[in-house]
Structure formats: C-alpha cells, structure tokens
C-alpha cells in the first residue's frame, strides 16, 4: 500500500491469497489470473486505472473483470474508474463476502449514458459487507440476473454503507431483507428509512440528511421496534414529519445509548401503535425502555408547546447529554 508502484513484476505467485495495492499508481490493469491465480482478497483502491494506455480498459467493464480470478472473497475498487457499471458485472464472484466501492476521494461511479439509471451493482448472496458510499449511483436494480441479489435482497448482509449517493432513490420502497444487518448508513441519499423492526442484530444506524425519509413509522409500526441491540440512532437534519405525524415513538431499544434528533422537524407527543397522545411534548412512555441512554439531542421549531412529562427522564439513569 502507498508504495508508488506503477507496474507489477512479470512473475507468478501461486500461493498468494491477499494482495493490498491500495494508493499506488497502477494505470494498466494487471492480469491477476496470471500474476496471482489463487488470490482471494484483492485491494486496489485509488489506483488510476481510468488512465490506462488501453482505451477500452478505462472503464469498469467485463474486460477488467475477466482479469480477476473468480475465487475472490473480498474486492476493493473505490477511486479507480469513472462512469457507470453494468449491474450484473460481478456475477463470477460467487464466494464474495466483502464488496467495497466506497470512496474517500479519487474517481467515482456516475451516470454516463449507459446502464440505465446508474444502478448499484448486484452481488452474490454470500456478501456480508457492501460499501459504495460517496459515488453517484442513482437506483437499485429491480431484476438482478441469475442468482445475483440487489442490496435489498441479500440475506447475509451485516454491514451496508451507501451514504453520499445523493440522487439515489427507490420510489419510497427501500427495504432490507437480511435479519443479520448490524450496521447501516443511508445518509445523504433520496432513499426512505426502511422498516427494520425486529432486526435484533442491528447496532448502528446513520440516517442523517435524508430528505425522503418517510419518518419513523410504517403505518403504526415504529421502524426500529424491538431492535434490542440498537445502540446508535443518528437522524440529524432528516425530516421526520412524514409517517406518525412527526411524533416520538416508544423507543423499544434497551441498548440505545446515542439518539440524535436535531433539525428533524419533529413535533413531539407520543405514538405507540395506533395510540397517540399529544398532552406532553415528551411523554414518560417515550424512553421507558431506554435504561442505557446516555445522549439525547433534539432541536425542532415544530415541537409542541406542551410540557415534558415530569417522570420522563427517571427511566434514563445513564443520561449524560441532553
């Protein structure tokens, strides 16, 4: 990593399984079938392959994928190419668990007139970690090819980070199938907050700057109901006035330690199922299950003028910041 490498040696490393070439200066994409035919983890972030001496290899297409062995379990390619990607391009990687296009700089994926509405790539259902943040993907492919799955359909997904794809939308229908989801970051996208009720392995959720969030409820169901391991729920500057009338839910999250709700336009009051109560801006029932809550931030010009119920924070003995 970061060694100034611009060319790989002419050799064959049959035993090589892990290769980290991130932050180098490779421009011509190597044929890893020759160089390292048994590679399983290939990390290529921030190499400027878009400057290839071969014009047809300046975008991420099958010409590039054909040079990578099929046995990969991890592939890192952020900051390497410009343009869009065929959503079914990665079909050969049937064992992949860690798929990374999330970038901190360099080249990015974006609309280029090809591949429809610039969908996120589909991937094998073996995938547990999927990152594609800070690109310009626009959609989710509704009809993956063969055994491939889109991010909504993956059943083993534990970590999803696609923040910063500002124009990404899904018609308000974004969802997560996986019951193994542990970490999710959808910040600064046009997606809705999915209904994650009952996802008992979920620990961290970042949903800030989401202009089409749909609020905290699906019908009468709190979207994080009984997410018993949820520790961080970050909703900064996300409009929550949609479903539930902008009311606070009953936070059925006993592991919750950090709750960020500033600039959410939340109204306050209380909603639990079909029951609503606007007699207090924060009801005593709101945090009844949140014995580990340490930080709670809220700031909204829409808050009810009603008082906070007197016993509200007697249920949060760990509270330090408010």
N, C-alpha and C positions, 0 to 999 in steps of 0.2 A: 504493500500500500504506500502511495505517495513517494515512489522511488524514481520518478521521471522516466519510466520505461516507455519506449515508443515502438519496440519490436520484440517479439518473443524469439528465443533461440530455436534453431532448427534441431529439434530433438523430440523424443517420445518418452513421456513419463507415465508408464502403465499403472504404477501404484498410487499415483496422485489422486486424492479424493477431495481435497479442499484447496481452493485457489483464490486468494484475495489480491485482485489487481485494481482495487479502487483508487481513484485520484491519481491516475497515471496519464500518459499522453498517447495511448494507442489510438490510431486513426483507422487502420485497416483491420477489419475484424478477423481474428485468428481462426483457423480451423481446429477447434478443440477436439474433434474426432481423431485427429492425428496427434495433436500435442498431448492431450490428457484424456484418452478414450473412456476411462473409468471414473471421471470426475463426478462427484455428487453435489458439491457446493461450489457455485461459481459466482464470484462477486466482482462486478465490472463497473460499478458506479462512477460517473463523472469522467469517463474516457470519451473523447470527442469523435465517436465513430461517424457522426454526420459529416466529417471532413474526409471521409475515405477517398482514396485515389480511384476507387471503382464507383462511378456514379450510381449504379443500380443498388449499391450497398450503403447508401447514405440515409436510408430509412429502414425502420424495423419491419422486415418482411420475411417470407419463408426462406429467402436467400441467406439470411442471417441465422435463422433457427436451424436450418439444415447443417450448420457448422457446430452445433451444440449436441453433445450426447444426450440420449433420451432418458438416461437414468438419474437425472438431477432430482434432488430433494429441495434444493434452495437455489434461487436465481435472483440476483440483484442487477437491475439495469436502469436505475434512475440517472437522469442527466446525460444520456448517451445519444439520443436521437431526437429529431423533431418530427412532427406530423402525427397522423392517426395510426391506429393499429387494427388489423383485421381481428375482430373479437374472438375468433376461433384459432388464432395463430399458434397457441401454446398447447395444442391437443396431444402432442407427442409426449409431454411430460406427465405421465400417468402416476408418478410417485411423489410429485412435488408437495411439500408441506409449507414452505416459506417462499412467498412470491412478493417481490419488492420493486415497485416503480416509484416509490415516494421520494421526492427530491428536496434538497435544501438549496439548490441552485443549478445552473447549467441548463442544458437543453431540456425541453419539456414536450409532452404529447398534447396535441391540439388539433382542431379541425383543419383539414387541408383539401376538402372537396372529395375525399374518398371515405369509404367505410361509414356511410350513412350519417347518423347524428353522433359520431365520435364516441362509441360506447366503451365502457371499461372492458378489458379482456375477460373472457371466461376462462375457467381453470378447472383442473381435476378436483373431484370431491375429496381428495386426500389433503387438500390445502387447509392449514390451520391458521396461518398468518398471512394477511393480504394487505399490502400498503400501496397506495397510489396517490398520496397527497401532493398538493401544490403542482398539479398539472391542469389541463383544461379538457378533461373528459366531460361529455355532455349528457350521457344517458347510460342505461343498463339494458343490455341485450335481452329481449324477452324470449328468444328462441335459440338457446345455445345448441351447438352441433354435437351429435352423438352423446357421449357420456359426460361432456363438459357441463359445468354449472356456472351460473352467474352468482354474484356475491349474495344475493337474496336466498339462493337455493342451497348453498354449501351447508352440509350437516355437521361438519367437523370444525367449522370456523370458530376460533377463540379470540382472535385479535383482528380488528378492521379499522384502518386509518385511511380515510379518503378526503380529509378536510382540504379546503382551498380550491376545490374544483367548483368555482363559483356558479357556473351555469348548469351544473348537473341537476336534472330533475327526473322524477319518476311518476308524474301525474298524481302526487299525493298518496301513492300506493307502496311506498318503500317499506320493506319488512325484512326480518331476519328469521330464517328457519332454525338455525343452529341453537340447540339448548346448551352448547358449550361456550357460548360467547362470554368473554371475560372483560374485554376492552373494546370500546367503540368510540370513534371520533369522526363526526359528520360536520364539524364546524365550517362555516362559510360555504355552504352548498345550498342549492334550492330544494333539497330533499325535505321530507317530513320526518319528525321524530317517530321511529317505529314503535309499535306496541311490543314491549319487552316483558310484559307481565309474566311472572313465573319463571324467568330466566335466572335460576338460583346461583349460577356461577358468575354472573355479571358483577364486576367490582368497580369499574370506572367508565363514566360516560361523559364525553365532551360534546355539547350541543349548542355552542355559542355562535352568535351571528347567523342564526338560521331564520331566514326571512319567511319561510313557508313551513314552519314547524308543525302547524296543526294543533298546537297546545299540548297539554299534559294528559289528555283523556282520549280514549277511543270509545265513543258512546259514553257509557257510565263507568268505564274501566280506566283506572289510573294506569298509565303506560308502564310504570315501574312497580306495580303491585306485587308484593311478595318477592321482590328481588332481594333476598335476605343477606347477600354478601355485598350489596352495593355500598361503596364507601365514599365515592366522589361523584357528585352530580353537578355539572358545570353548565349553566344556562345563560350566561352573561349576554345581554343585548339580543336575546331571542324573544320575539313576540309570542306571549303565551295566552293571548286573549281569545284564541280560537275555541276549541272544544272545552267544555266545562265552564264556559263563561268567564274564564280567567281566574277561577277560584283556586285556592290551595287545596291539594288533595289531603287525605290522611296518608302520611308518609309511612308506609308499612315496610320500612327499611331499617331494621335494628342495627345494622353495621354502618349506617350513614354517619360520616364524620365531617364532610365538607359539602355545603349546599350554597351555590352561587346563583342568586336570582336578581341581580341588579339590572336595571334598564330592560325589564321584561314586559312592562306594561301590565303586570299582574294586578288584579283588582282586590284580591284577598277574599275573606269569607271562607267557607268550607264546603267541600263536596266529597261525599263518600257513597259510591254507587249512585243511586237516584236521589239520595238525601242531600239537600243543600241548606246552608244556614249562613245568613249574612249579618247576624246580630253582632258579630265581632270581626275585626279585620284579620285577626289570627285567633282561631279557636283553640281551646285547650286540647281538643282531639287531634289537632294537626300533627303534633310531634309526640304523641302519646307512646309511640313505639321506638322513638329515637334516643335511646339512653346513651348512645356514644357520640351524639352530635357535638362537635367542637366549634365549628364555624358556620354561621348562617348570615348571609348578606342579602338584603332586599332593598331595592330603591325603585319606586314606581310612582309616577304622577297620578296614577289611576286608583290608588289604594282607597278603600272605603274610609270614611271619616269616623267609623265606629271604633271603639277602644279594643285593645288587645285583652283577651280574657285573662283574668288575674292569675290563674294557675297554669297558664300555657307553658312557662319555662321551668316549672317544677319537675317536668318529665325529662329534662335535658341536663342532668347534673354535670356533664363533662363540658358544657358550653363555655367557650373562652372568648370568642369573637362574634360580635353582632353589630 
